Amino acid sequence: MPRYEYRCRACGSTFEMSRPMAQAGDPARCPHGHDDTVKLLSTVAVTGGSSTPAPTPRAGGGCCGGGCCS
């Protein structure tokens, strides 16, 4: 179940709630009992491996191989 982060406009506390995606836009009550809350935009860092290795630089260096980007 996804976790959503909210901030209370009345007391300034930030809190998280687990709820189904279908309820993501529903109002959330802060832990201190206030109803004036706003859902925060969260960033998600996704990391993982790749089976394709990174390309190796060409001999000569530089972005075009001739050293023009010194």
Buried (B, 14 or more C-beta within 10 A) or exposed (E): EEEBEBBBEEEEEEBEBEBEEEEEEEEBBBEEEBEEBEBEEEEEEEEEEEEEEEEEEEEEEEEEEEEEEE
